Amino acid sequence: MTVRERLIAEVGDLPNGLVVQALALIQFLKVDYLRRQTALASGGFYRPRSGKSPLRHAGKWVGDDLLDCLDLVHSNRGEAEF
């Protein structure tokens, strides 16, 4: 059985509500794929980052909870999984 046949079989077993969601997902994947192919063909798509974006917010903290927020971020960090 090919992948296409397996996909059709799986979609055939879904309830109607999930068929609508599956269709939306497939349409999104198709549009995204075409957008990426067009960007790659035109030589675009990758743009080196300037690093200016985070600097727009430097020195603009408002409020007295900076240390609380930093503690919250540090306490919720987890190990990276690869």
URTA-V754207 format. One record per pair of residues at least 12 apart in sequence whose ideal C-beta (glycine too) atoms are under 8 Angstrom apart, sorted by the first residue. I is the first residue (numbers start at 1). J is the second residue. D is the distance in whole Angstrom. If there is no record, write none. Layout:
I J D
I J D
//
This chain:
none
//
